[in-house]
Amino acid sequence: MIKTRAPLLGFAFNDVLNELHQLVFEGVPGESEPFELTQLEREYIAYLLACYYQCERCLEFHERAVRVARRKEKSPDWNWQDELISATLFLHLDGRKLSAIEWQRWLKTWSDFAKRINSHHDGLASYLAYAVGIARNDKSLMDHAFACISASIEDNNRLKGVIRDIDGVVVFMKAATSKNRSDSTIISNLRSRGIEDL
C-alpha cells in the first residue's frame, strides 16, 4: 500500500488552491464569470508573474500551459518567452523609486517596448503591466496600464471583465508562487529539527 504524504498545509488547503486555479484558468460552469481574456492571455500573464516571483515550478507549469494554449489557438510564431522575460525586466523597476524625469523616460522606453509585444498579441503589454502593478500595489503602474487598456476597450462590461481576469490571475499566482517557492525551505527547516512527517 502506498502511503500518501499529507501536504504541509493539508489536503483541504491544496484542494482550495486547485479550485482557485480552475476558477481562474478554466472556469466552472455556474460559478465563474465568463472570461474576457483568452486562456492564452491569462497564461501569458501567469508566466510573466512566475518570472517576476522567480518560482521555477510555476515557470515550468505555465510555460507548458502557454505552449498548449498557443497550439489550440494556432497562434502565429513569435519569440514570446524572451519577450515576456524582457517585460519582466522592465516591470521589476518600481517607478515609485524613480525621479520624475526617470519615470517619464521609463514610460517612453516601456511604450516603445510594449509596441513590440502588442504587434504579436494586441493589448498584452498593458495586461502584463497591470498585473505587476496589482501584485506590488503600484498605483502609478496600474494607472498607466489601465489608461492604455481603457483606451483600447470601448465597452465598460468588457473592460470590467478584462480587469477582473487580470486580477484573478494575480491573486492566484501570488498564493501559488509563495507556496511553491517556499515549500522546500519550510520542509528543510522542519527536517533540521527532526520533523519528517508533514
C-alpha positions in Angstrom: 0.0 0.0 0.0 1.4 3.4 -1.0 1.4 5.9 1.8 0.3 9.4 0.7 2.2 12.2 2.5 -0.1 15.0 3.7 0.9 18.4 2.3 2.2 20.8 4.9 -0.9 23.0 4.8 -3.1 20.0 4.5 -5.2 18.5 1.7 -8.1 20.9 2.3 -5.8 23.9 1.5 -4.4 22.2 -1.6 -8.0 21.5 -2.7 -8.9 25.2 -2.4 -5.7 26.2 -4.3 -6.6 23.7 -7.1 -10.2 25.0 -7.1 -8.9 28.6 -7.4 -6.7 27.5 -10.3 -9.7 26.0 -12.0 -11.8 29.2 -11.5 -9.1 31.5 -12.8 -7.8 29.4 -15.8 -10.6 27.1 -16.9 -13.8 28.4 -15.3 -16.5 26.5 -13.5 -20.0 26.4 -15.1 -22.5 28.3 -12.9 -19.7 29.6 -10.6 -17.3 31.6 -12.8 -18.0 34.8 -14.6 -17.4 34.4 -18.3 -13.8 35.2 -19.3 -12.9 38.3 -21.3 -9.3 37.4 -21.8 -8.4 34.2 -23.6 -6.8 31.3 -21.8 -3.6 32.1 -23.7 -3.7 35.7 -22.5 -4.2 34.6 -18.9 -1.4 32.1 -19.2 1.0 34.7 -20.6 0.2 36.8 -17.5 0.8 33.8 -15.3 4.1 33.1 -17.0 5.3 36.7 -16.5 4.3 36.6 -12.8 6.2 33.3 -12.4 9.2 35.1 -13.8 8.6 38.1 -11.6 8.3 35.9 -8.5 11.1 33.6 -9.5 9.1 30.4 -9.0 10.7 27.6 -11.0 7.8 25.2 -10.5 5.3 27.9 -11.7 7.5 28.8 -14.6 7.6 25.2 -15.8 3.9 24.7 -15.4 2.8 27.9 -17.1 5.4 27.6 -19.9 3.8 24.3 -20.7 0.3 25.8 -20.4 1.3 28.7 -22.8 2.6 26.2 -25.4 -0.6 24.1 -25.2 -2.8 27.3 -25.5 -0.8 28.6 -28.4 -1.3 25.3 -30.2 -5.0 25.3 -29.5 -5.3 28.9 -30.8 -2.9 28.3 -33.7 -1.1 31.4 -32.6 1.5 32.8 -35.0 5.1 32.2 -34.1 6.9 34.9 -32.1 9.6 34.9 -29.5 7.1 35.1 -26.7 9.3 33.6 -24.0 12.2 36.0 -24.4 9.8 39.0 -24.8 8.0 38.2 -21.6 11.3 37.8 -19.7 12.3 41.2 -21.1 8.9 42.6 -20.0 9.7 41.2 -16.5 13.0 43.2 -16.5 11.1 46.4 -17.4 8.4 45.8 -14.8 10.8 45.0 -12.0 11.7 48.6 -12.0 9.5 50.3 -9.4 8.5 53.8 -10.7 7.9 55.0 -7.2 11.6 54.9 -6.6 12.4 56.9 -9.7 12.7 60.7 -10.1 10.0 62.4 -12.2 12.4 62.6 -15.1 13.4 59.0 -14.8 9.8 57.9 -14.7 9.0 59.9 -17.8 11.9 58.2 -19.6 10.8 54.8 -18.3 7.3 55.4 -19.7 8.6 56.3 -23.1 11.0 53.3 -23.2 8.3 50.9 -21.9 5.8 52.3 -24.5 8.4 51.6 -27.3 9.0 48.1 -26.0 5.2 47.4 -25.5 4.6 48.1 -29.2 6.8 45.0 -29.9 4.8 42.8 -27.7 1.5 44.3 -28.9 2.5 43.7 -32.6 2.3 40.0 -31.8 -0.5 40.0 -29.3 -2.6 43.1 -29.2 -3.0 44.7 -25.7 -0.9 42.1 -23.9 1.8 44.5 -22.7 -0.7 46.6 -20.8 -2.3 43.4 -19.3 1.2 42.4 -18.1 2.0 45.8 -16.6 -1.4 46.0 -14.9 -0.8 42.5 -13.4 2.6 43.5 -11.9 1.0 46.8 -10.7 -1.6 44.8 -8.8 1.0 42.4 -7.5 3.2 45.0 -5.9 0.4 47.6 -5.2 2.0 50.1 -7.6 -0.6 52.8 -8.2 1.5 54.6 -10.8 2.0 51.5 -12.9 -1.6 50.5 -12.5 -2.9 54.0 -13.6 -0.6 53.9 -16.6 -1.5 50.4 -17.7 -5.3 51.0 -17.0 -5.2 54.1 -19.2 -3.8 52.0 -22.1 -6.3 49.2 -21.5 -9.2 51.6 -21.2 -8.3 53.4 -24.4 -8.4 50.2 -26.4 -11.8 48.9 -25.0 -15.0 50.8 -25.6 -17.4 48.5 -23.8 -17.5 49.0 -20.0 -18.6 45.5 -19.3 -15.7 44.1 -21.4 -13.3 46.5 -19.6 -14.5 45.3 -16.2 -14.2 41.7 -17.3 -10.6 42.2 -18.5 -9.6 43.8 -15.2 -11.3 41.0 -13.3 -9.5 38.4 -15.3 -6.1 40.0 -14.7 -6.8 40.4 -11.0 -7.9 36.8 -10.7 -4.6 35.6 -12.2 -2.6 37.8 -9.9 -4.4 36.6 -6.8 -3.9 33.0 -7.8 -0.3 33.4 -8.8 0.7 35.3 -5.6 -0.7 32.5 -3.5 0.7 29.7 -5.7 4.2 31.2 -6.2 4.5 32.0 -2.4 3.6 28.4 -1.6 5.7 26.8 -4.4 8.8 28.9 -3.7 8.8 28.4 0.0 7.7 24.7 0.4 11.2 23.2 0.0 12.7 25.7 2.5 9.9 25.1 5.0 10.5 21.3 4.7 14.2 21.7 5.1 13.7 23.9 8.2 11.4 21.3 9.8 13.8 18.5 8.9 16.6 20.3 10.6 14.6 19.8 13.8 14.0 16.2 13.0 10.4 16.7 11.8 10.0 14.4 8.9 6.3 13.5 8.8 4.5 16.5 7.4 
